[in-house]
Structure formats: C-alpha cells, structure tokens
Amino acid sequence: MVSGDMGVRGMTRIDGKTAVVTGSANGIGRAMARAFAAAGGNVVVSDVLVEDGERTVREIAESGGTAVFIAADVSDVAQAEHLIANTVERFGGIDILANNAGIGGGQLRLHEVSAEDFDRVIDVNLRGTFLCSKFAIPHFLARGDGRIVNTASTYGLIGAPKAPAYCASKGAIINLTRQLAVDYGPDGIRVNAICPGYIDTGLGRRGPRLTTEEFAAATAIREKAAGMQPLGRQGLPAEIADVAVFLASDAASFMTGSIVTVDGGCVTTFNYGEASN
Ligand SMILES: NC(=O)c1ccc[n+]([C@@H]2O[C@H](COP(=O)([O-])OP(=O)(O)OC[C@H]3O[C@@H](n4cnc5c(N)ncnc54)[C@H](O)[C@@H]3O)[C@@H](O)[C@H]2O)c1
C-alpha cells in the first residue's frame, strides 16, 4: 500500500476511520476519544461507567464529532465480543482499537496483595487487551489493515515501588504489543504501545480499596516524581491522546511493535527510584 518517495505527507488524520477506545469515560481514554474524533474518526466510547461515558460522547458531539457509547467490561469475554460486533454493526467496520482501560492495584508490596486483587488488575489490564484485540483482529485481517494502540505505562518498563500487579500487567502489555506486531505485520496490522509517565487523571482515586493514607502516599510519590523528571510536571491526558492519534494514523505507517514513552523524560532520569523514598 505504501511505495516510493512519499514526499510531504501531512497524514496525522484518521478521517472516516472507526476507532474503539476502551476506558474512555474518563482520563486518558476520554482525551483519546476526543482527539480521535477531532482527527476525523468515528469514535466508539466504551467503559463500565455509563454516565461518564455518555458525557464523553456528548462532549464529542458538541464539538461536531461523531461518537457513540457502548458499555463493556473489557475483562469479560461476552462483553468484549459484543463491543467489537456492535461497533462493526453500527459503523460497518473497525479500523482502530485503543486498548486503554486500566486499573491500578493499590500501594502494596506483593505479599500484602490478595490473589483476587492481583487477578483483577491482570484481568482488566492484560486480559482486556487480549480480548478486545482477539475480537477486532479478524475484522482487520479481512480488510488487510488495522491499527492497535495499547496504553501500557512507564511502570511496565521499570520496577516501580509497591505496584506488583500493575507493573506485571503493563510489562506484559508491552511484550504482547511486540509479539502481535510480529504475527500481524505481514497482514497490514500495526500494533504499538504508549507508556505514559505521571499523567494528571483520576487513576488511583477510583482504584480498588485505596485507603485515604494510601492515596495520600501515592499522591506524595506522584508529586515528588513529577518535580524530579526533566520536564518538571505531570503530563496532561491530551499529551497522550495526540500520540495515540499519531500512532493510529497513516503518519506512523512504518511503525509497529514500537513502545513509545510519553513521560516528560521520567524514565530517562537516574532520580526515578528516589521518588519512592
Ligand atoms: N494516569 C497515569 O498517570 C497513567 C500512567 C501510565 C499509564 N496509565 C494508563 O492509562 C490508562 C488510563 O488511565 P487513566 O489514568 O486515564 O485512569 P482513569 O481511572 O481516569 O480512567 C480509566 C477508565 O477505565 C475504565 N475502566 C476500568 N475498568 C474497566 C473495565 N474492566 N472495562 C472497561 N473500562 C474500565 C474506568 O471506568 C475509567 O473510566 C490505564 O491503562 C492506565 O494504566 C495511566
């Protein structure tokens, strides 16, 4: 599909393409949904939180974009399958899948984490990415084109303090991204991942059983870390969303299996570990 000298391309648009964004009622996913719509895409906002998801849809409609809400818990086989099937039914296909839904796991060391909480983090973050991809890929194969953008984390690149399940889930998403790129590159399907650093959203605030003290400790770590990274601040959801649009667009036509850190330089610094002291 791509050949020769393409000169100046200006292709950071996804006009007419259908994009599913999981976990897009809030935070980074909400910013992604809005950015995909602003770039010309038809957007499926999906989340377990119906009211918040419908608010994202309204915001997109108010800015002149196209979006619908489909409720789905990405960790559930039937709901993930329904999400993709319903998308295809409504828009005639699917071009882009942003596996963004994710939860934290509380601020605990491994021996303090219950098996149930560990499983839940893996189920939402990793199994959810697996399931939505599993049901979207046959549609991508039929078209010989498809783009998956996974939201991993800098915590998937390092051993961050008191986040065993979360680090494990995000590390697995990173290598799943590479693995899918290998298997499906020959079919015209590109799979990339973004590793956000400290982004100012609600993650952790709605996490499972985070006590006031744990939340205060997590906030203190985040604020300290933000101050220590080269750009000296937390990122904004829109700063992740812009990269997601780029990776999903034809502007990234030679990128697959790429793990893109968008973290204000956080993991490049030697100070990273000190943030947890
Ligand atoms: N905020 C950060 O600093 C940060 C850093 C690195 C990576 N991330 C990742 O970015 C993604 C988005 O996080 P955020 O900060 O915007 O969090 P957020 O809590 O603001 O939004 C996450 C959304 O996912 C939804 N969700 C949770 N479980 C779900 C499920 N089972 N099925 C469908 N939707 C579900 C939530 O309802 C919520 O709307 C996550 O994958 C997170 O791990 C966030």
The ligand as a Tripos MOL2 file, in Angstrom:
@<TRIPOS>MOLECULE
LIG
   44    48     1     0     0
SMALL
NO_CHARGES

@<TRIPOS>ATOM
      1 N1         -2.7050    8.3880   34.8340 N.am      1 LIG1
      2 C1         -1.4670    7.9650   34.7760 C.2       1 LIG1
      3 O1         -0.5540    8.5730   35.3610 O.2       1 LIG1
      4 C2         -1.1360    6.7630   33.9420 C.ar      1 LIG1
      5 C3          0.2220    6.4650   33.7390 C.ar      1 LIG1
      6 C4          0.5560    5.3720   32.9560 C.ar      1 LIG1
      7 C5         -0.4280    4.6100   32.3850 C.ar      1 LIG1
      8 N2         -1.7430    4.9020   32.6070 N.ar      1 LIG1
      9 C6         -2.7250    4.0370   31.9720 C.3       1 LIG1
     10 O2         -3.6110    4.8230   31.2030 O.3       1 LIG1
     11 C7         -4.8740    4.1540   31.1160 C.3       1 LIG1
     12 C8         -5.9610    5.1150   31.5160 C.3       1 LIG1
     13 O3         -5.7500    5.5090   32.8610 O.3       1 LIG1
     14 P1         -6.2980    6.8740   33.4650 P.3       1 LIG1
     15 O4         -5.2030    7.4730   34.2310 O.co2     1 LIG1
     16 O5         -6.9610    7.6630   32.4060 O.co2     1 LIG1
     17 O6         -7.3540    6.2730   34.5110 O.3       1 LIG1
     18 P2         -8.8780    6.6700   34.8160 P.3       1 LIG1
     19 O7         -9.2490    5.9060   36.0360 O.co2     1 LIG1
     20 O8         -9.0550    8.1430   34.8030 O.co2     1 LIG1
     21 O9         -9.6550    6.0470   33.5590 O.3       1 LIG1
     22 C9         -9.6960    4.6610   33.3370 C.3       1 LIG1
     23 C10       -11.0450    4.3160   32.7820 C.3       1 LIG1
     24 O10       -11.0830    2.8980   32.5660 O.3       1 LIG1
     25 C11       -12.3420    2.4300   32.9780 C.3       1 LIG1
     26 N3        -12.3010    1.0220   33.3430 N.ar      1 LIG1
     27 C12       -11.8420    0.4490   34.4800 C.ar      1 LIG1
     28 N4        -12.0340   -0.8690   34.4520 N.ar      1 LIG1
     29 C13       -12.6330   -1.1600   33.2640 C.ar      1 LIG1
     30 C14       -13.0910   -2.3450   32.6610 C.ar      1 LIG1
     31 N5        -12.9870   -3.5200   33.2820 N.pl3     1 LIG1
     32 N6        -13.6490   -2.2760   31.4260 N.ar      1 LIG1
     33 C15       -13.7830   -1.0910   30.7970 C.ar      1 LIG1
     34 N7        -13.3850    0.0770   31.3220 N.ar      1 LIG1
     35 C16       -12.8180    0.0360   32.5520 C.ar      1 LIG1
     36 C17       -12.7060    3.2860   34.1860 C.3       1 LIG1
     37 O11       -14.0990    3.2580   34.4550 O.3       1 LIG1
     38 C18       -12.1990    4.6450   33.7460 C.3       1 LIG1
     39 O12       -13.1910    5.3870   33.0760 O.3       1 LIG1
     40 C19        -4.7700    2.9330   32.0180 C.3       1 LIG1
     41 O13        -4.4860    1.7970   31.2310 O.3       1 LIG1
     42 C20        -3.6080    3.2770   32.9160 C.3       1 LIG1
     43 O14        -2.9890    2.1090   33.4260 O.3       1 LIG1
     44 C21        -2.1080    5.9610   33.3740 C.ar      1 LIG1
@<TRIPOS>BOND
     1     1     2 1
     2     2     3 2
     3     2     4 1
     4     4     5 ar
     5     4    44 ar
     6     5     6 ar
     7     6     7 ar
     8     7     8 ar
     9     8     9 1
    10     8    44 ar
    11     9    10 1
    12     9    42 1
    13    10    11 1
    14    11    12 1
    15    11    40 1
    16    12    13 1
    17    13    14 1
    18    14    15 2
    19    14    16 1
    20    14    17 1
    21    17    18 1
    22    18    19 2
    23    18    20 1
    24    18    21 1
    25    21    22 1
    26    22    23 1
    27    23    24 1
    28    23    38 1
    29    24    25 1
    30    25    26 1
    31    25    36 1
    32    26    27 ar
    33    26    35 ar
    34    27    28 ar
    35    28    29 ar
    36    29    30 ar
    37    29    35 ar
    38    30    31 1
    39    30    32 ar
    40    32    33 ar
    41    33    34 ar
    42    34    35 ar
    43    36    37 1
    44    36    38 1
    45    38    39 1
    46    40    41 1
    47    40    42 1
    48    42    43 1
@<TRIPOS>SUBSTRUCTURE
     1 LIG1         1 GROUP 0 **** ****
